[in-house]
Each structure stands twice: as structure tokens, then as C-alpha cells.
């Protein structure tokens, strides 16, 4: 049971400092240590070797007979990137869908059922899927999503199947990390071209166009611009396999900025070869000048290959958008650019002409087409039978029937469109992939059939639980908002008999947005804390009518004060000692003792707070908070820029505890032990440095010194660590591959479960009452596993679990 602290109750309301006043009496004691060198991106060979080690660990794990239960949700799908189709005219098509982080899926009955066909690989983030034109058994995929959105994952090269996806062989290009396009020569299936965009976060030379003439045994880099500029699109002239067009894109994501054209530097353009890649020349006559060219998508009309379209994220100034004060997420607008613009060539790319927008109406429509994120989309498709019908993809899907001059939006499906296939034998048959999965139209886009029930590739960011019976899990999903569901024993649908494993009731909408943590009052499961994004915390009472249940809690600041700065998914927790005490992490730690009605700031800025690193994405923020279950006022905080602090007096003084830790490595989780007062665990995530080292730390002296307990875990990044609620020597971690468990306090680790696909385990909980592990994956939904075989709770005396 929960114990209220009387010292917090007496006179509390009179003594609360509203955070808007920011009257700070806190001091900070920092340990003076020279920062270690920043870790470089991981050698690609180590990633391959690390994954092979992981497979060996899976094979030998004592827990590989345990099976995770997939919970869903089955009512929504997730971000899908590309689609490839096989099938003779008049029959059901075999379709492959490449998903952003859920692997490759295949249907042989046009979507009635789907099966995953790329479940085991160092990366299950797919950027492109391509079928050999004359042999549907040959399928190529490029790993790594090239959209580099906030939750994109790095790939690990190209793979080839010669048996329709049953088996796969790694064909190299490991260090490309993101592959948006693969093109196969229809006259010689061993000749394949690959467009490589390169690393998301760091410069690297593995960018440009690669070519193989021996089916992938060897590769030649045939187009290279520089270490910041990769290839983002590639097409082949249907009348001449030696003629190809490549779109290059100079881009790099920073921890504090979305991809952008750096001032004075842009090498984004369109290149053409007529000799199979031996020589290339820039073909940009009529396009915006180099400094204004962002991401570019290109396509050619199959029936008339003289006609090409280029869809450009145009950085030219736009007077109309200068009036925009905030972007799609309520942040200050960082630009007044034209954004989505379409150019057409009628002479095989030798010259280009702007076709849209050229009128005020089209300007207004297209400036909203990609929202503030033109670099996420950038795909264009020409009807293979009609050079004047062209589709552009963005937040909506839009079509032009007059050569690109005017567009109309196509409704009827989820937004954020990334791929489109048009049947060359029937232009009315269209397949679209988007952030909600896949949709098929048989009437040229007038109506759509949606496939969400059996393509379970949604991307959860996190998981939380309540103490209801049966308990619910909560989580926020990329582009879907927040959902919750009850966790139930699996039963036979016909007989009602209880089976092994678990299932979820149908997932339903929950308080909170897409970028959201959840915290549920352990004494009242109707009280749910959630957020929209960037730390905009709210409290909901689910027992009230919808229009009355939610109160926004984030306090205001004075004009002369720095605005509150929160991560996309900012942390907030309920104190394990007092269910009315809530801690919230922005650049400061905030505390409320009355369920968020008023707040006090209990820390200074705990980040590096580097002015040069303040961009259009909030950075230098608190990302993880933990209060000791054994001692009120013992609080730890870790930041996205790698700082770690502890307070033993409820925030009066804070000490920096970073001795021996890597410099500026994102703190993905910090957990105060429930068994030993001085013990604390921490994980750090190197993704944003293209660093796949597993960082797992333990301290037994309140963070004064740290030791690595990563042990034999072969590969990171590591997203979460948790103590077992029963046995202090049992630890669980979630990585970008799987779940590992240690039964000896981190000395050695084994893979937990045998049937979990390779997936991005972003969060993990162990329900303290029901002893069920639930994981949130970013690409394969939620899964559950009985923890009894791990901690043997069912064999321990009942008194062990009873509260004092």
C-alpha cells in the first residue's frame, strides 16, 4: 500500500511555489572531470558480427522455449514505406510491403492475410523493396528508412531472396544505413543499382549510387558527391536501361535540428547517366538554384519516357508562409519556404519547367501538402499510361490530371504517404502505403480498401500499466496517438477454455498524443497523466464525461524567463511514496504535491544548455527521472545530452554524477533500486551518434562511480532497463534487437523468449502484482510474457510479496 508523507501535507498548499515564478533556491554541486572523447559511429563489421553473436545467444538461451504473446493492436497498422507487386492480370496479386521498422510483409491473396518474411536481421527497418521484372522469385530489399524522421532506424545494407522471401542473403553495403531505392535492369537481372542516402546522424562516404553486375557479389560506387550528400531517388528509362536519373540530397539530422539545407552548402540535384553509370552529369536547367533545393523525388512516365517529374522541397522564400508563426506541433516556425513544388521535363531531363504551384490557390494547397516536413516525404509517381496524371505524396495524397498544374487531395485513408504503386495494365488499380499501413483502390482513388486488421506493425514509443483488475497497459504510437488495453489470459474462442499465454482486449484510445508518456495513479486507475508532445502534461479522470475529464497542467513562465523545454516524449512519474506527488522533466525537474494543479521547480537546468545547440527540435532536456522506492527525496535525473544528477534532499542540492561515463550520450533510462538504497541502474543510447555500443551501467554508491554491466550483450542501442520486482539479481533490458535478462546482477545476459522477432524494444514493464512482462516495440506492437519461469514468483512464500 502507499504511505502518505505527513510532512508534505501540513501547510502544503500555502508553501507551494508555482513554477511560473521560478524562484530557485537550489544549488548544484558538480564533479569537475574532463569530458572523455566522443565515441565514433560503430564499425559496420561489428554490427554484423554482433548480430551473429545474438543469434547464437538465442539458440543457446535457457529461456528460448518461452513464447511471447503478441498483444496487438490489430485495429491499426503502422508506418509503411514502399510496396512492390507481383501478379498476372486478372488474378489476386502477391504484394510485398516494406515497413519503417517492422520488417517486410507479404500477402499472396491481395491483403486477406499477411505474413512477415524478414523477421531476423541486424535491422528490420526497410527503405525499399524491389521485385525482379522477369522473375518474381527474386526480391531485393534495402534496409534503413531514408525519411529520417524522429523515429527512423538505421539499416544494415541490402538483402536478396531468390525464393520469394523464404530465405535471404546479405549482399553487402552494410554502412549505407539508409537505402531509398533499388533498380534492377530488366535485360540483365544481375545488374542492379542501389541509391544510398547514408548515415542519419554522421557524415560517411557510403553515399551515392552503387552498381553490381554480378547479382550483388561485388559493388562499384558509380556516383559519389561527398560525405554529406547521398542519393534519395533513382529511376531507369523504360526504353533504355543504360539511362538512369538519380536525385541527390545533402542532408544530416542533428539532435537539435531536423534535416535542412545548411547555409552556403547544398548539393541536392538531379544527375543523369546514359552509359549505365560510367559517367553522370547534373541536369538542373530550370530547377531552383542549388541553395534552395532540398529533398527531390523523381519519376518517369513508362508510356512516354520523354516526360519526367521532379518533386522538390523548395527552400525559396514564400511571402505567404511568412505569416505562419508556429509549425504543426506548436513550435515557433523556423522558416518561410515554398516547400512542395513540382517540375516537369519533356526532353528526358535536359530542361525543367515549374508546373505547380503557379496560382495562389495551388500555392496555398501545396504549402500545406507536406506540413513543415517536406524532407520526410518527397515521393512522386506518374501514371504509367498517362503522362499528365501525376501523384505527389505528403501529409495528404494529391493527384493532378492536367500535367501537374492543378491538384486535388485524395481522402479516405491515413495520412503521411510514403509509397505508391500504379498497375501498368490498369491505372485504376492503385496501392498506397502510409503511416497507417496499406490501402488499395480499384477506381483510381475514389474509394479505398484499408488493411489494418492483419498488418500489425505499429510503432509504440513506450508502455505503462495500471493496477486495475485485469490491469491495462498504455502506450503512445507513432502518428496514432495513445492507446490502452486490458491484458487477459488467452482463451479458446469456441470453448472459452483458458490457454497458455496472454491476449489484449481491443485497444481503445487513451489520453495523450503521439509523443507521450503515461503515469496512472496506483490507487485509482481512472486518474491518468499523459501529454500531447514536448512535455505538455495533462491529467485525466476517466470516470468523467469526455468533455470534462482532462485538465492541462503545464505551467506558464514569465516573459523574461526561458520557456520550458521538453523532449518529444518528456518523462513524468508518480512518486512511489505519495500518489499525489508527480515529478516532471523539462530542462528542470518540476514537482507537484497536488496531482499537478501547481508546481515547484526543484532543480536548476540540469543540461549542458548549449546555445549553439538550440534548434527547431527541443534538446538539452531531462529524459529520465527515478525516485528511490526506499527513500523519499532521493531522486535521479538523466538528460538527452548525457548529463546525470542526483539529489538526496528533494531538490535542495543536486550533484553531477558522470565520472567514467561517455560524453554526451543520451540517457535512455535511469532506475533507482527497490532493494538497495545506494544502487542505481542506467542505460544510454548511442543511436544519435550512429553508435551501436550497448551502454548499461550500475552504481552502488548513489552514482559516485559507475561500472559497466553490459557484459556479453553484443549490440545496442539499449533503450530501457528494469529490476525484477521479486529478485534483486534479475535485470531486464530492451535493445534494438530484443529483450535480454540477467539472473546474476548483470554479469551475464541471455535472450528472453524464443519467438520474438528482431524488433526495437523501446520500453518494458513487469507488473508487480500479476508478474507479467509487457514490452512496447517500435514496429511490431506490444508483447507479453509470464515472468514466473524467470523469477519463480509462484514458488516463493506468499509473505514475500505482502506489503509491510
Buried (B, 14 or more C-beta within 10 A) or exposed (E): EBEEEEEBEEEEEEEBBBBBBBEBEBEBEEEEEEEEEEBEBBEBEEBBBBBEBBBEBBEEBEBBEBBBBBBBBBBBBBBBBBBBBBBEEEEEBBBBBBBBBBBBBBBBEBBEEBEBBBBBBBBBBBBBBBBBEEEBEBBBBBBBBBBBBBBBBBBBBBBBBBEBBEEBEBBBBBBBBBBBBBBBBEEEBBBBBBBBBBBBBBBBEBBBBBBBBEBBEEBEBBBBBBBBBBBBBBBBBBEEBBBBBBBBBBBBBBBBBBBBBEEEEBBBBBBBBBEBBEEBEBBBEBBBEBBBBBBBBBBBBBBBBBBBBBBBBBBBEBEEBEEBEEBEBEBEBBBBBBBBBBBBBBEBBEBBEBBBBBEEEBBEBBBBBBBBBBBBBBBBBBBBBBBBBBBBBBBBBBBBBEBBBBBEEBEBBBBBBBBBBBBBEEBEBBBBBBBBBBBBBBEBBEEBBBBBBBBBBBBBBBBBBBBEEBBBBBBBBBBBBBBBBBBBEBEEEEEEEEEEBBBBBEBEEBBBBBBBBBBBBBEBBBBBBBBBBBBBBBBBBBEEEEEEBBEEBBBEBEEEEBEBBBBBBBBBBBBBBBBBBBBBBBBBBBBBBBBBBBBBBBBBBBBBBEEEBBBBBBBBBBBBBBBBBBEBBBBBBBBBBBBBBBBBEBBEBBBBBBEEBBBBBBBBBBBBBBEEBBBBBBBBBBBBBBBBBBBBBBBBEBBEEBEBBBBEBBBBBBBBBBBBBBBBBBBBBBBBBBBBBBBEBBEEBBBBBBBBBBBBBBBBBBBBEBBBBBBBBBBBBBBBBBBEBBBEBEEEEEEEEEEE
